[in-house]
Amino acid sequence: MPTEEVTTRRNGALRAGHGDGLRAGQGDDLWTGAATHIWQGQVADQLGPEDLALLSREERARYEQLRPAAGAHYAGIHAGLRRLLAEYLDVAPADIRIGPARCPGCGAHDHGPPHILWPHTELVFSLSRSGPHWLVGVTLGPRRIGVDIETVRNIVVEEVAPAAFSPAELAVLYGESDVSARTAMFYRAWTRKEAVVKASGVGIVAGLRNVEVLGTASGPTRVHHQAHPESPAEWCVQDLFPESESSRNRWFAAVAQDIENMSRICFRAR
């Protein structure tokens, strides 16, 4: 799956204003179905009142439940998501209604993947956040997309991996003797797994051990995973940044698409 590098600033905060022409002009590759846009960056540790003003009642309630730093990250990222989607939809950020879509696994409407309820649009998105870091994938339905970003934390890989890795993957992981390389392998696999289950619409309830991504090439990888009868069975998942860059920045990221309905991956800048 080709990746087109069209951004010059991947680490900017998701706080830009309006008028960047994502509905037309520079966003034409998405609206014609030729591309999927990926945005990545970092928000500040302090929340501005202009961010809080954009949130829905549900988002504000969630913000108030979190500790100050986590709440500022959550609110800043969700306000930024609204600004970004507003660029595509040509509406005010605060007016966008986001809620769960129907769960493709059980049919319930209270815990499906995030979905734009208003305005009516074919646009679909996937959001991932880890601390102040965010990753957003935007594309057109019925294409399916899932993204995941994880910051490196102080964990014992050998204690966490058995819950998410298959026996075959554990053998590959534990076969790496270098601790730093093993940690990088763990996070690369974890983000790939999360991206796939998010693209399926079910999330980690599908079980990460069932999504085998290790023992494969480092480039775009074909993964078999059918979370439910309505879900595609084959996915293409790829790391978004070279391992050396991810290890240096201490975060890893991946994107997954339905292999039968893929598009070019493009990083976008504002």
C-alpha positions in Angstrom: 0.0 0.0 0.0 1.7 3.2 -1.1 2.3 6.0 1.4 2.6 9.6 0.1 4.4 12.0 2.3 2.7 15.3 1.8 3.1 16.9 5.2 5.9 19.1 6.3 4.9 19.3 10.0 3.6 16.1 11.5 3.9 17.1 15.1 1.8 20.3 15.1 -1.0 20.7 17.6 -4.5 20.0 16.2 -5.6 23.6 16.7 -5.6 25.2 13.3 -8.4 27.5 12.2 -10.8 27.2 9.2 -10.5 27.8 5.6 -7.9 25.2 4.5 -10.0 23.8 1.7 -10.3 20.2 2.8 -13.8 20.0 1.4 -12.5 20.8 -2.1 -9.1 21.7 -3.6 -6.4 20.0 -1.6 -8.9 17.5 -0.3 -10.0 16.3 -3.7 -8.1 13.1 -3.5 -10.1 12.0 -0.5 -13.5 13.1 -1.9 -12.9 11.2 -5.1 -12.0 8.1 -3.1 -8.4 8.1 -4.2 -6.8 8.6 -0.8 -7.1 8.2 3.0 -5.8 11.1 5.0 -3.7 10.6 8.2 -3.1 13.4 10.7 -0.8 13.1 13.7 0.4 15.4 16.4 0.4 16.5 20.0 -1.8 18.8 22.2 -0.7 21.0 25.0 -1.0 20.0 28.7 -3.1 23.1 29.4 -6.7 23.3 28.1 -7.9 26.6 26.6 -11.4 27.8 27.0 -11.9 27.9 23.2 -11.3 24.1 23.2 -13.8 23.4 26.0 -16.5 25.5 24.2 -16.4 23.1 21.2 -17.2 20.0 23.2 -20.5 18.2 23.4 -22.3 17.6 26.7 -21.1 14.0 26.7 -17.5 15.1 26.0 -17.5 17.7 28.7 -18.8 15.1 31.2 -16.0 12.7 30.3 -13.5 15.6 30.6 -14.7 16.4 34.1 -14.3 12.7 35.2 -10.6 12.7 34.3 -7.6 13.9 36.2 -6.4 17.4 35.1 -3.6 16.4 32.8 -5.6 13.5 31.2 -8.7 15.7 31.0 -6.8 18.5 29.2 -5.4 15.9 26.7 -8.8 14.4 26.1 -10.6 17.7 25.6 -7.9 19.2 23.5 -7.8 16.2 21.2 -11.6 16.0 20.8 -11.8 19.7 20.2 -9.1 19.4 17.6 -10.9 16.4 16.0 -14.0 18.6 15.6 -11.9 21.4 14.0 -10.4 18.9 11.6 -13.7 17.3 10.6 -15.3 20.8 10.2 -12.7 21.5 7.5 -14.0 18.5 5.5 -17.7 19.1 6.3 -17.9 22.9 5.9 -19.8 23.3 9.2 -19.0 24.8 12.6 -16.9 22.4 14.8 -19.3 22.7 17.7 -22.3 21.7 15.5 -20.9 18.3 14.5 -22.7 15.5 16.3 -20.5 12.4 17.0 -21.9 9.2 18.5 -21.6 5.5 18.3 -22.6 3.7 15.1 -24.4 0.4 15.3 -22.1 -2.2 16.6 -21.4 -4.6 13.6 -20.9 -7.4 16.0 -24.1 -7.4 18.1 -26.2 -4.7 16.5 -26.4 -2.5 19.5 -26.4 1.3 19.1 -24.7 2.3 22.3 -21.1 1.0 21.8 -20.3 0.9 18.1 -17.4 2.8 16.6 -17.5 6.6 16.7 -19.5 8.0 13.8 -20.6 11.4 12.4 -24.3 11.6 13.2 -24.7 15.2 11.8 -24.2 16.4 9.1 -25.1 13.5 6.9 -21.9 12.5 5.2 -20.0 9.6 3.7 -17.0 10.6 5.7 -15.7 8.1 8.2 -12.8 8.6 10.7 -10.8 6.7 13.2 -9.2 8.4 16.3 -6.5 7.2 18.6 -4.9 9.0 21.4 -2.1 8.2 23.9 -1.4 10.9 26.5 -1.0 14.2 24.5 -0.4 12.4 21.2 -3.1 11.9 18.7 -3.7 10.1 15.4 -6.7 10.6 13.1 -7.5 8.7 9.9 -10.2 10.2 7.6 -11.6 8.4 4.5 -14.9 7.8 2.6 -17.3 5.0 3.4 -17.9 2.2 2.9 -14.1 1.9 3.2 -13.0 0.8 6.7 -10.1 2.3 8.5 -8.5 1.9 11.9 -5.6 3.8 13.4 -3.7 3.4 16.6 -0.9 5.3 18.4 0.9 4.2 21.6 3.5 6.1 23.6 6.2 3.9 25.1 5.6 3.4 28.8 7.5 1.7 31.6 6.0 -1.8 31.3 7.4 -5.3 31.6 6.8 -6.7 28.1 6.9 -10.3 29.3 4.0 -9.6 31.7 1.7 -7.8 29.2 2.3 -9.7 26.0 0.7 -13.0 26.9 -2.7 -11.4 27.1 -2.5 -10.0 23.6 0.0 -12.2 21.6 -0.6 -15.7 20.2 1.8 -18.5 21.1 3.5 -18.1 17.7 3.9 -14.4 18.2 5.3 -14.9 21.7 7.9 -17.2 20.3 9.0 -14.5 17.9 8.9 -11.8 20.6 10.9 -13.8 23.1 13.3 -14.8 20.5 14.6 -11.2 20.3 17.4 -11.0 22.9 17.9 -7.2 22.7 15.6 -5.6 25.3 15.2 -2.3 23.3 14.4 -4.2 20.1 12.0 -6.5 21.9 10.2 -3.4 23.3 10.0 -1.9 19.8 8.7 -5.2 18.4 6.0 -5.3 21.1 4.7 -1.8 20.4 4.8 -2.3 16.7 2.7 -5.4 17.0 0.3 -3.9 19.5 -0.5 -0.8 17.4 -1.0 -3.1 14.3 -3.4 -5.3 16.3 -5.4 -2.3 17.6 -5.6 -0.8 14.2 -7.1 -4.0 12.7 -9.7 -4.5 15.4 -10.7 -0.8 15.3 -11.1 -1.1 11.5 -13.3 -4.1 12.0 -15.7 -1.9 14.1 -15.6 -4.1 17.1 -12.5 -3.1 18.9 -10.4 -5.1 21.4 -13.5 -7.1 22.5 -12.6 -9.1 19.4 -9.5 -10.3 21.2 -6.0 -9.2 20.3 -4.5 -12.7 20.5 -6.6 -13.6 17.4 -4.9 -11.0 15.3 -1.5 -12.3 14.3 0.8 -9.6 13.0 4.3 -10.7 14.0 6.6 -12.9 12.0 5.7 -10.9 8.9 7.5 -8.3 6.8 8.1 -4.8 8.2 6.2 -3.2 5.3 2.4 -3.3 4.6 1.2 -6.7 5.9 -1.8 -8.8 5.0 -3.6 -9.9 8.1 -6.5 -12.4 8.4 -9.1 -11.4 11.0 -12.9 -11.7 10.8 -14.4 -10.3 13.9 -18.0 -11.0 12.9 -19.9 -12.2 9.8 -20.3 -8.6 8.4 -16.6 -7.9 8.7 -14.0 -8.3 6.0 -11.7 -11.2 6.6 -8.5 -9.7 5.1 -6.8 -6.5 6.1 -3.7 -4.5 5.1 -1.9 -3.0 8.1 1.2 -0.9 8.0 3.4 1.0 10.4 3.2 4.7 9.8 6.8 5.6 10.8 10.1 3.8 10.5 11.1 1.9 13.7 14.1 4.1 14.2 11.9 7.2 14.3 9.3 5.6 16.5 11.9 4.4 19.0 13.5 7.9 19.1 10.2 9.7 19.6 8.9 6.9 21.9 5.7 6.4 20.2 4.5 3.9 17.6 1.6 4.1 15.1 -0.2 1.9 12.6 -3.1 2.1 10.1 -5.3 -0.8 8.8 -7.6 -0.9 5.8 -10.0 -3.5 4.3 -7.7 -5.1 1.7 -10.5 -5.2 -0.9 -11.2 -1.5 -0.6 -7.9 0.2 0.0 -6.7 3.7 -1.0 -3.4 5.6 -0.9 -2.3 6.7 2.5 -1.4 10.5 2.6 -0.2 12.5 5.5 -1.7 16.0 5.5 -0.6 19.3 6.9 -2.6 22.4 7.6 
